[in-house]
Amino acid sequence: MEYTIQKLARMAGVSTRTLRYYDEFGLLKPARMNSSGYRIYGSREVDLLQQILFYRELGLDLDSIRTLVHSPSFDAKAALEQHRALLIARRRQLDELIANVEKTLAAAEGSIAMKDSEKFAGFKERALDENERNYGDEVRARYGNEAYEASKQQWMGMTEEQYAELRQVEEDMFAALEAGMAEGDAAGAEAQKAAGLHRRWLAFHWGSYSPEAHAGVARMYVDDERFQAYYDKRKPGMAAFLRDAVLVYTSKL
């Protein structure tokens, strides 16, 4: 079956403007243009749009989606199976958060007692699941299963105060990185402050520290586009600047 852009937009719950942008962006081209110059979409395009919307729902940016769905090795069935697994995991996370809210309400009403650490269990579990999906295999391959499992246990054992401190250390690190980039010197005071804060941030996740592992992680931030995007979304070039600052920092240890 074929669809005009208006019919496809209505069926998918998106705007025609979005579909036009996907066409211009090279993400979703129509099957053909009719004699009047209107975009016409077929079953292949319908299936591709579904995949795109699944990826958007999972938080991927359009550049990443375009690379994935137009790769010669893209497997639509395998992608759907992955979507299903991720959505089931998300449903479980939402169930945990709902249960956490209900327990917090019950504690506020005085019907049960709730430890402070329990109030953050759902959030920490969600972050752990996301890291497992995105980086679990790579981290195990790089550092070993034992080290990875120890890191997971350390993360889940964090107290409310430690979790708050972790977030503050990360924000302080970003502020120092931006100040260091303004100075333009990876060996400067602000850059080295950022590298030291990054070491503190790693300590919340690692059982032990080594300069070599620290330097390796910093290099990975640039070598892996996912890590690079996490830092560069704060400021373009931040991942490379952090790497350079950490390499200077670890060379002195």
N, C-alpha and C positions, 0 to 999 in steps of 0.2 A: 504494500500500500504506500502511496505517496502523500506528502503533506506540504502545504504551503507554509511559509514561515509563520504566518498568523496561527494556523491550526496547530503546528508543532509547539509554538510558544504557549498556547492555551493548554494543550495536553500536558506539557512538562511543567507548567507553573512558573515559567520564566518570561521575561519580556522579549519582544522582537528585537529591541535594541541590544540585549545580551547576545542573541543569536547572530546578529550582524557583527558584533564585536568579535565573537568567536570565529567567524568567517575571516575577518580582517586580520585577526591574530594568528591565523593558520591552525586553529585548534579544531574547528568543526566546519568543514566546507560543505555546501549543498551538493546533492547528487548531480544536479544540473540546473540550468537557468531555462525557463520556458520562453516561448516566443515573445512574451510581453516583458521579459527581463526580470521576472520574479524568481526568487530562490525556491527550489523544489527539493525536498528531502525524502529519502527512501528508508527502508528498514535498516540498512547498515548505519545510516546517520542517526536513526532513532536509538539503536543500541549504543552507539558511541556517545551520544548525549547522555544516556543513562550512566555510563561509566564516568563521564566527566562530572556529573552531578554527585555521584557517589564520592569521588575524590574530593570535590569541593566540600562536601559534608564532613569529610574526615580532616579538613583543614589544609590541604595541599594548595600551593599557589599555582597559577595558570602556567607558568613556565615549566614547572615540574610535571604537571599533568600532560602538557603537550609533548614533553620528552618521553613520558611513559607510554601514552596511547599510540604514538606514532613510531615507536621503536619497532624494528623488524622482528624482535623477539617477544613482542607483546602478546600475551595469551589471555584472551577475554574470559575464558572459563576460569582460569587460575586467579585472575583478578577478582572475579565475582566471589570465588571461595574466600579470598583474602578479605574482601569487603564484609562478607558474612561473619568471619571470625572477629574482625575489628568491631563490628556493630554489636555482636554478642558481648564482647568485652566491655564495650561502652555501656550496654544495658546493665551489666553486672555492676559497673562502677556507679551508675545512677541509682541502682537498687541499694547499694551500700550507703550512698550519700543520703537517700531518703530515710533509710533506717537510722542513720546518724542524726538527722534532723528530728525524727520522731523521738529518739532517745533523749536528745537535748531538751525537747519540749517537756517530756515526762520528768526530766531532772529539774527543769524550771518550775514545774508544778509541785515538786516535792514528793512525787510518787516513787522515784528511784534515785539512787546515788550514781553519779557519773564522774569518773576520773578526768582530770584535765587532758591527759594524754589521749583519751578515747575520742575527744572532740575533733582530733585531727587525723584519726586513723583513715577515714575515707579519702581525704585529700592525698595523704602519703601513698596509699595503695594505688590511687589513680596515676600519680606521677611514676610509681614503680612499674606499673603495667605499660605505660607509654614508653618508658625507657627500654623495657624488655622487648616490645614490638619493634622499636626503631633501631636499637643498638645492641640487643642482647647477644646475638651470635657473634658480632664483631668483637665485643668486649671479652667474651669468653675465649675467642681465638687469640686475642692479643695478650690477655693477662691471666688466662686460666680460669677454670670453673670455680675452683676453691676461692680465689680472690674475689670473683664476682659475687658468689653467694655470701661471702663475709661482708661485702659492701652492702648487699641488700638487707642483711640482718642489722647492720649498723644504721641504715636509713630508717627502717621500721621501728628501731628502738629509740629514736630521737624523742626527746621531751619537747613540750610546747616551747620552752625557753630556747632550746637548741635550734628548733625549727625557725623560730623568729630571728635568732642570731644568724642562721644560714642566709636567710633572705636579706638581712641588713648587710652582711658581708658582701653579697653579690651586688647589691645596689651601690655600696661604697666602691667596689671594684670597677663598676661601669663608670662611676663619676671620675675616678682616678684615671681610667683609660681615656676618657674624653679630654681631661685636662692634659694628660701626657701627649695625646695626639695634637692638641693645640700648641704644645711646646715643640713638637716635632722631633723628639729625641727618645728613642727606646731605652736609652741608658740613663735618662733624666730621672729626677726625684719622683715625679708623679707616675711615670711608667714603672719604676721599680716598686713604688708603693702598690700599684695595681698588681704586679707580679706576686708580691708578698700576700696580698689579699686573695689572689687566686690560689695560692698555696693553702691558705686558711680554708677557703671554700672546698678544696679537694679533701681536706682533712675530715670534713663532715661525711665524706663518702668512702674514703680509703681507710683501711686499718693501719697501714704504714706508709711512709713517704720515702721517695728517693728522687734525687735531682734528675736522674735519667728518665724515670717514668714521667715526671713533671714536664720535661722537655719534649718527650714523645707525645704527650697529650696535646701540648701547644702546637706541635707540628701538624697533628691530626686535624686541628681546628681549621687549618688552611687547606690541607689535602682532601678533606671530606667536605663536599659542598653543603651538606646539611648542617654541620657544625659551623661552617663559615657563615651561612645564612643567619644562624641564631645570633651571632655577634654583629654581623654587618647590617642587620636590620636596625640596630641601635645607631650605628654610624658606619658608612661605607669605609672599608679598610681596617675596621677594628680587629678582626680576627688576625690579620697579618701583623698588626702592631702589637697585639697581645703575645703572639708567638715570638716576635723579636724581643719584647721585653722579658719574657720568661727565659729565653735563651741566654740573655745577658745575666739575669738573676741566677740561674742554675750554674752558670760557668764560674761563679764566685763561691760556690758551696763546696 
